[in-house]
Amino acid sequence: MLFVVTTPQDLDERFRSAVGELAPGSAGLPDGMPAELARAVFDAQLTSRHLDLAARWLRSFGEGFYTIGSAGHESDAVVAAAVRHTDPAFLHYRSGAFYAARVAQGGTADPVADTARDVLRGVVASASEPIAGGRHKVFGNAAHHVVPTTSTIASHLPRAVGAAFAIERLRKVNGNGDPGTPWAADAIVVCSFGDASTNHATATAAFNTAGWIDHTGLRLPVLFVCEDNGIGISVKSPDGWVEKTLRAKPGLRYFAADGADPVGAYATAAEAAAYVRRTRKPAVLHLRTVRFMGHAGADAEVAYRPAADLDRDLARDPVVATARLLVEAGLASPEEVLARYDEVGWQVRKVAEEVLGEPKLTSPGEVVATLAPRRPVRVARTVSDLSGLATTDRAAAFGGRLPEDAGPLTLAQTINAALADGLAANPKMAVFGEDVAAKGGVYGVTKGLRERFGATRVFDTLLDETSILGLGLGAGLAGMLPVPEIQYLAYLHNAEDQLRGEAATMQFFSGGAYRNPMVVRIAGLAYQEGFGGHFHNDNSVAVLRDIPGLVVAVPARADDAAPLLRTCLASAAVDGSVCVFLEPIALYHTRDLYEDGDNEWLAPYLAPSSWADAHVPIGRARVYHVGSAEDLTIITFGNGVRMSLRVAARLVEEGIGARVVDLRWLAPLPVADVIRESSATGRVLVVDETRRSGGVGEGVLAALVDAGYVGSVSRIASVDSFVPLGPAAREVLVAEDAITQGARALLAR
């Protein structure tokens, strides 16, 4: 089979014809382009071109599952040549030649075969693929500092900004010459993307954040590379639009290069990389490319592109341009160029045949093995180890007044103290978001933290949730423990893909080689009196519970808040977990439980010596026994805990004993605890302050059904509605009267 040539749109024949027409010369290479470099660029380009042909060949008989290729973009090999092998790279899915060049830079004995094996294993979904393990075809390899990115348009750009930010921030925090990251202290971040991506909101957020950071006087060593082929799938980019857009970005130094001119492109790429490395400022390289063989294997370009456009692109083939350079410089004859082309093609096709028979993932366990590893014993040990904090160190962190000596605290005060303890224990932890530093948060939850730990540890960001999460993504990847805050749950939804498509997928698509440890604090849920409406009383968490591997914690009261937060921080540090810490706004400053002035919703803050005993593992509920606790099980969380405890106290007066189960973890649900406590009474009332459709209660009911629960069950949930302003909110939210009536109706069955 090795002699069979796959030539979509006659690309192979056109290359051969163009090379055959080249006139040998002896002019030598221009200054700045050594012969060794020119040959290395050409080899990377040939490898990438033949990988595209091999992917189409594999697809032709059902053994290839990915055909978005890099043909026409091979000029990005000069970008790889212009940066260091150790500079972290976040690559566009058409940056195949960059990847091939990066592999060669790593000193491998056989770069063509090694690149081909990496990439083609991804194409055939081989379980032996070195980064995603057959879960997706991505460009990624930890040994070559290529961070895998998903296919979501531009979604990796905010992470690249965050990584560049963290490289500089960690260098300041450490202050001892240790970069504190997997990369050198003077590393730059390289991030490539397509021209159509410049129009995406996520790209706009990244560019804006980069400019904003630069404008504030901070350093941000990131080089964006726009690989501009002039078309997004089938939609043409208007002439001049990309250049005008990129030139207009504040704070981004603009460089432009023509991919059909390898010498000029390399010179410009080298200039851009040197600028970013020297100044630690962001820049964008606008690299003009072309696109061959359509968007992907099933894309028939002739349906939407005139033949003249295709011919014009073929005249700008970057691989032909480099071949011309070599021939006219006298470094190779046309025959030698074609011989090398065939040799690389033979090597790639040989590897393609070899990977065909490699095993695929064959079980659910194999697929999810890298999704979200859990090591609860190590997490518990980490929490326990924190108890060894020196009292003098904590005294300094708390300004001489330890929280355990302050008396009973509210939920907000407890979270504040737990954050301070986390910052004191882990110098790489950072708290950031809108209004968290100078103001101390809208509700005072982060009050005083910046003053105690400094502006490099606690800082305000620009008002953009995508950028806040992007900073967290890059910071976690670089070795920090980021704790970003999203000011309100309703504000998360415009940026949710940064959690779903980027943070939660990192270990899944990198086999654990890369992690995104992060604890995202979000003020949410409803019942906030005197302020709000939907945007400040959002009770929708379905979008969070739908993300595989995401941990979602909801502390209802002060004595749970610190243990849950410590578990999330430890899990992020130990397992690379992505955690959401959803804080019920209405309970932040609540003091009373049963009657005014009883202060029973407050709780003392535990000293470190008690942290191990109070540890709450992920996925474990809390159970309150009220009265005999034999008649009814109420399963709830958040605001529902306080309401249900109040209802249970009234039911005791009627001779009814209840057990109230606070889920505490919405993902993963504490299924074992739910089943045990439900079976104990045979009557279950689910109290769900989220919506009836897509709410948490659906998950609880499904868990009961899956476990074969045969008792009685009923559900009280909020109406499928946004939360309106003022008293009207009571008409759609769960209320104590509804819980009481639901309990009585269930008991009357």
N, C-alpha and C positions, 0 to 999 in steps of 0.2 A: 504493500500500500504506500510505501514511502515515496514512490515516484509519482503518485497521483497529485496533481496540483489543483487546489481550490482557488479560483480567481473571480471572486465577486466583482461584477462590473468591469471585468478585464483589467483589474488593478495590477495583477502580476505581469500580464503582457505589456501593459503601458509602461511599467517600470523598466522592463527589459528593453523595450523599444527606445525609451528616452536615454537610457545609459548607453545603448549601442550607438547613438548619434553623437555622443560626447567626443570632443576633439582633445586628445592628449596634449598636455602642456608641460612646462617646467618653471612656471612662475614662482613656485614656492608658496607657502602659506603667509598670509598677512601677519604682522606683529600682533601678539596677544593670543594667537591660536597655535599652540605647539602641535606638532604632528601626532604625538601620542594622544593628546586630547581629542583631536579631530577623529582619529581612528576609534577611540572609545565612544565618542558620541555616535558615530556611524553604527557601531556594533549594537549599541543600545537601541537605536532607531530600527535596525533590521530585526532585532529580537522582538520588539513591540509589534512591528508590522506582521511578522510571521505568526505571532501569537493570535492576532486578529484573524488571520487566514485559518489557523488551526481551530479556533473557536467556531468559525462557520462550518468547517469540515466536520467537527464533532456534532454540531447541531444537525447537520444534514441527515444523520442516521440515528438521531434521538439520544445521543450520549453526551451532548453538551447542553447546558442549561442557562447560559449567559452569553449574549452576543453584543452587548454594548462595547464597542471597541475604541481604540485610540488612533486608528488610521487617519492621518492628516494632522494629528497633534504631536507628531514625533519630535517637533522642535523643542518640546519641554525637556528633552535630554540635556540641553545646554543649561537649563536652570539648575538641574541636579549638579551639573559640573561646576556651577558658579557658587554653590554652597557646600558646607561640610557634610560629610557622611553622618556626623553626630547631631546635626541640626534636626530637631523634630519636624516631620513633614506630615501634613494632613492633605491627602491627595484627592483630587477630582477623579471621577471614574474613567476619564479619558487620559489620565497621566501615566500611561503604561511605559512610555520611554523614560520618563523620570524614574519610575520604579526600577526599570532594567539598569539604568545608569547607577542608581543608588546601590543595587546589589553588587555591581562590579566594583564600586568604590569600597565595598566592605572587604576586599581582598580575597574573594573566593577564587578557587583555582579554575572553575568552569562557570563563569557568570551567565552564559547563554543557557546552559542546561539548568542551572539553579533557578534563574528567573522563570524559565519555562515551566519548571516543575511546580514552583510556588503558584503561578498564575493558573496553569491548566488544571491543577488539582482543585482550584476554586471553580473553574468552569464545569468540571464533571462532578462537583459536589463530593469530592473524596474526603473521607474522614481523616485522612493523613495531611490535609491541607494545613500549612503551618500556623495560620493565625485564627481563622474562623472554624477550622475543623469540619468543613463541609456544610456549614450553616448558611453561608452566603459567599458570593465571589466578591472579595474586597482586595484592595491593595493595602497590605499591612504586614509588618514584620518587626518585632521588637528588637531583633539583633541589628536591624538597619534603621531603627528609629523612625519607622513609618507607622503612624497611628491609624488603625482602620477607621474608615468613615462609611456611613450608610449612603444610600442613594437619594435620600430626601434632599431636595434642592436647597443648597446653601446652608443646611442645618449645622454643618461642622465649622462654619466661620466664627460664630460666637465662642466656641470652645477654643479655637486657635487664639483668639484675643485673650481669653482667660489664661491659657498656657503662657503666653508672652508676658502677661501681667504678673503671673506667679514667679516666673524666672527672675524678674527684677525684685519682686516683693520678698522672696525667700532669701535672696542675696543680702537684702537689708536686714532682715530678721536675724539671720545667722551672724553676719558681721565678722566671720572668722575665716573667710576665704572658701568655705565649704558652700557650694552652690545650693545644696539642699534639695536638688532635683536630679532626675536621671540624666540631665544634660549639663554641659559646661556652663560656667557662669556668664560667658560671653556668647552663648548660643543665640541663634535667632530662630523664630518659628516660620516655617514656609507653609503656605496654605493656597492650594490651587482650586479653581472653580471655573464654570463656564460663563460665557457672556450673557446668556439668558438669566442666569442666577443673579445678576446685578439688579434685576427688577424685583427680586423676592424680598419680602419684609425682613426675613432673617438676615440676609446679606446687608440690607440697609441698616439694621440694628448693629451689626458687627462693625461696619464702616463708621457709623456714627459714634459708637463707643470708643473705637480706636482714636478717632479725632478728638473726642471729648477728653479722653485720658491724656492725650498729648497736649491739648489746650490747657489743662490744669497743671502742666509742668511735670507730670509723671512720665516715666519711661515705658515704652512698649515696643520691644523688638520683634515686630511681625512683618513679614513680606507676603502680601497677597499677590497671587499670580492669576490674572484673568486670561484663560485660554479662549480666545475669541475666534470662533469659526463662523460667526455671522448668522447662526440659526439655532433656534431651540426646538428640537424635534422637527416640527414643520413650519414654525413661525419665524420669519426672518427678523433679525434685529435691524431696526431702521438705521440707514447709513449715518455714521457719525454719533449715534446715540450712546454707545458704550464709552467711547472716548470722552464725550462731553460729561457723561455721568461720573466717570471715575476722576476726571480732572476737577470736578466741582466738589469733591469730598474734602471737607476741612481737615487739616492735620495730616493728610496722606500725601506724601511726595509721589508724584506721578512719573513713571518711566514707560516708554513705549518701544517695542521691538517687533520686527517682521520675522516670522518663523521661516520664511523662504530665504532668509539671509543668515546662515548659521554663524558666520563670523561676527556680524553686527549684533545678532541676538545674544550671543555669548558675552560680548563686551558690555551690552546694556544690562544683562542679568548680573554680571559680575559687579558692575557699578552699583546696581540697586542693592545687592546683597551687602556690599561693603558699606554703603550708606547706612543701612539698618544696623549693621553690626557696630559701626563706629559711633553713630549718634544715639542708638537705642530708640529710634523713632520709627513709626510705621510708614510703610510705602506700598505702592501697588505697581506691579509690572504688567502692562497691557501687552500681551503676546498675541499677535495676529496669527491665526492658524487657518486650516481648512478642515473639512470633514468628508471622509470617504466612506462609502458603503452604508450610508444612511445612519439613522439614529441607533438602530439595532437590527438584528437579523431579519425581522419580519417587515421592516420599513422599506417601502418601495419609493425611493426618492423621485423617480420620474413622474410620480403622480402630482408632485407639487413644486418641483424644481425644473426650470427650463434646461435644455441640453447645453445651452451656452454657459450657464452657471457651473454646471458640472465640468465642462471642458476648461473653464477658467481656473477652477480649483485644482484640476489635475496638472495644470501648468505650474502650480505653486506647491507641488509635492515636496515636503521638507526632506524626505529621504533622497529624492533625486537631487535636491539642492546640495546636500552634503556629499553625495556621490560626485557631483560636478566639481565641488571644491577639491576633493581628493584627486580627481583626474587632471584638472587644470593646474593643480599645484605640482603635478608630477609624482605624487605619492602612490598612485595606482593607475593601471590601465583600465579601460572599460571592461576588458575581459577579466581582470583580477577583481574588479568590483562585483561583477556578476557571479564569479566563482565564490566570493565571500557571501554574497546574497544566497546562493544555493546551499552553501555549507551551513549557514545559520538556519535556513529553512529545513534542511535535513535534520539538524539537531532538534529543532522544535517539534517537527513531526514525529520524530522518534520518541521524544518524551510524551507527546500526546498519546501515542499508542501504548506506552508503558503505563500511564495513569488510568487508562480505560478500565482495567480490571481491579483497581484498588477498591477496598470496601467502602460502602456508604454508611451513614448513620442508620441504624435499623431498629431503634426502640425509643420510646418517649424518654426513658432515663438517659440515654446517650445524648439526645437532643438538648435536654435541659441541664445537663451536668455542669455546664459553665455559666448558667444563667445567674444564679445568686447563691453562691456557696454559703452554708451556715455552719459555724463552729461555736455552738452555744457555750461549751465548756471554756473555750479560750476567751469568749466575750465576758463570761462571768469572772474569770480569773483577772481579766484586765480591769474590770470594775473593782474587784477586790484589791488589786495592786494600787489603785488610786487612793485607797484608805491609808496608805503609808505616807501621804503628803505631810510634810513638816508643818506644824502649827504656825511657826514663824513665817513660812512662805505664804500660807493662806492669810495670816494676819495682815501681811503687806498687801496682798491682793484685795482684801476687803477693807483696807483703810483702818485696820486695828479693831474693827468690830465684826466678829464672826457671825454668820447668819444663824447658827445654832444657838447663839446667845441672845438673839433678837426677839424671842417669843414667837407665838404662832404667826404664820405668814399666809398671805393670799396666794392664789395660783400664780398671778403675775410676779409677785415677789419671789416665789420659789423658783420659777423659771429663770429669773434674773440671777439668783444666787447660784443655780446649777450651771448657767453659762459662765459665770465668773470662775467657778471651780474648774470648768473645762478649759478655759483660757489659761488659768494658772498652771494646770497640769500638763498642757500640750502647747509648746511654743509655736507649733505649726497651725494651730487652730485660728481661724479668723471669722469674725461676725460682721456681716455687711448687708446692705440693702438700702431702701429708701427711708430716710429719717431715723436710722437706728443709732447714729453716733451723736451728733450735737444735740439733737432733740431727745434722744433716748427712747425712740419709738413713739408711735401715736398713743399707745396705752402705757408708756413708761416701762415696758418690759426690759429694755436694754439700757435703762437709765444708769449713768455713772460708769459704764463699762469702758467707754473711750478714755475717760479721765484716768482710769486705773491702769489700762493696758496699752494705751497709745493709739495713734491714728493709723499705724501699720497693721494693727490687730483688729480694730473696730473702726469701720469707716462707712461713710455714706456713698451711695452710688447715684448715677443718673436714674431718672424715673422711667425705666424700661425693664419689664420683667424678663424678656428674652435675654437681654444683656446681663441681668443679674444672675440668671441661671447659667448663662454662658461663661461668666467669670468663675462661677462655682465649678463648672465642668472642667475647665482648663486648670484651675487651681488644684482640684483633686487629682487630676492626671499628673500634675507636676510634683505632687508630694505633700501638698497642704491638706488640712482637714477643714474644708469650707463649711460655714453655717450661714447660708444666705437666708434672708427674710423676704417673703412675698407679703406685702402689707395686708392684703385681703384675698380670701379664696377666689372671689370673683375676678381678681386681676390675674390669676394664674392661667386662665383658659386660653388667653391669646399667646401664651408661651409654652403651653403644655408639651409640645413636641420635643422641647429641650430635655424634658424628663423621659418621655416615652421613647422617642426615636434616637436619642443620644446617650443620656446618662444610663438608663436601664439596660441598654443593649451593649454597652462597652465590654463587659466581661463575656457576654454571650458571643459576640463577634470577634473576640480576641483570645479565646481560650484561657482567660484569666491573665494573659500577659500584661494587659492594661486594666486599670480599675478607675472607677469614678466615685470614691468615697465622698459622701455629702449628706448633710442633714439640713433639709429645707424646712425652715419654720414658716408656718402659714397661720395667720389669724383668720378664723372662719366660723362657720355655722351661724345659727340665727339667735333670736331672742335678745338682741341688743336693744335696750330701751332708749327711746329719745333720739335715736340717730340711725340713719341707714336707708332702709329700702333694700332692694336686691343687691346693690353693689357693695354693701357693707354687712349684709346678712345672707350670705350665699350658703345654701344647705345642699349643694350638689357635690358629691364626692365620687360619683361613678367613674369619672375620667381617671381618678387615681387608682381605684380598685381594679381597673381593667389593665393596668400595666404589669406585665409579668415580672416577678422578682422584687417589685417595689415594696418597701416596708412603710406602713402607715400607722402611726401611733396617735391616739387621742387621749390626753390626760384630762380627766374630769375635775380633779381636785388636787390640792396642793401636795398631799402626802404621796400621790402617785406621780406627780409631774417630774420631780427630780430623778427618781429611779428610772422612769421611762426615758428621759432625755439622756441620762448616763448610758443606758443600754444602747440607744441609737448612736451615740458618739463612739462607744466601744465597738459596736458592730461595723460602723463605717471604717474605723481604724483597722480592725482585725480582718474583716471579710470584704472590705470595699463596698459595703452596702450603700444603696441609695435610699435614704429614709426621708419621709415626710412627717414632720411633727406638727400636727394640726391642733391648734390651740383654740378652745371655745371662747370667743370674745366675751360673751355674756357672763362667763364665770371668772374672768380675770380678777375682778375686785370683789366678788361675792364673799360675804363673811358668814352669813347665817344659813342654817338648813331648815329647821322646823319652825322657828319663830324669830322675830326681830330681836337681835341682841344675844342670841345663843352662841354665836361665833363657832358653830360646829362645822363650818365649811373651811375653817382655817386649820393649819397643822404646823407643828414645829419642824424646823429644818434639821435633818439628821446630820450629826457629825460624821466625819469619814470613817470612824471606827464601826459605824453601824451600816455602812453602805453595802457591804457584802451580804448581810442578813436581809436587807431590804431589796436586793436585786430582783428585777422583774424580767424574766426571759422573754424574748420575742414570741408572741403567740400565746401568752398566758393571761387569762381573765382574772378578775377580782370578784369575789362572791361575798355579798352581805346577807346575813341571816337576820330576818326581822320576825319576831314572835317565834312560833314553832318552826317556821320555814318549811312546813310540810305540805302546804296546800297549793302553792302557785310558784312558778319560776318566771320572773320578769327579766328578759334579756334586752340590754340597752347599751348606750354609750353617751359620752358628752353631756349635753344638757339633760338628756333623758335620765341620767343617773340621779341627779338631784330631784327631778320631778318624781321618779319612780320610788325613791326612798321616802319621799313625803307621802305618796299614795300608800305605800306599804305600811307606814306608821298608822295611817287612818284605818286601814283594813284590819290591823291588829285589834282595834277597838270593836270590830265586828266578829272577832274570833277567827280571823283568817291569818295564817302565817305564810309569809312569802320569802323567797330568796331572790335578791336582785343581783343579776350578773352584769358587771361592767366589762364589756368586751376589751376595752383598752387598746386593742390592736384590730384595725379594720382590714389590714393585710399584713401577714396572713391572719385569717380569722382564727380565734382559739377554739377550733372545732371540738377537740377532746373535752374541754371544759363545758362547752355548750351542750354536748350530748350527755355528759355526766349529770349536770345540774337539771337538765330537762327530764331525764329519766327518773330523777329522784322524786319528782312531784307528779309527773304525768300530765301536767297542765302548763302550757307555755304561752306567755304573752310577749310578743316582740314589740318593743317600743322604739320606733325609728324616726328620728327627727328629720332625716333626709326624705326624699320624695318617694312616693309609693312605687313609681316606675324607675328602675335603676338604682334604688336605694339600698342601703346596707341590709335591710330586712330581707330582701330577696335572697341574699347570700346565706343568711342564717336559716331561712326556711329550706333552701336547697340542701344545706348541710344536714338538717334534720331528716329530710326525705332520703338523702343518700345513705344515711346511717340506719335507715329502717325504723325510725322513731314512729311509734304507733299511738301515742297519747294525743290529747287535744292541743290544738295550737291556734292562735289568733294573732292578728297584727294590727297595730295602730301606727300609722305613718302620716307624714305631712302630705298635703294635696299636691298633685302635679302642677305646680305653679311657681312662678318667681315670687319672691317675698316682697309684698307691697310696703309702702311707706305708712308709718303710724299704726293706729289701732287695727287697721285692716289686716295686719300681719297675723293677728290672733285667729283670723278666720281660716287660715291655710296651714298653720303650724300645729303640731301635736301639743295638747294642753293636758293639765292634770285631770280635769274632769273627764276627758276622753279616755285617759288611762284607767281611771277608777271605773267608768262604765264598762270598758273592755274587760277588766278583771272580773267584775261581777257577772257579766254575760258568759264569760268562759267558765266560771265556777258553777253557773246554773245549768250547764249542759248535762 
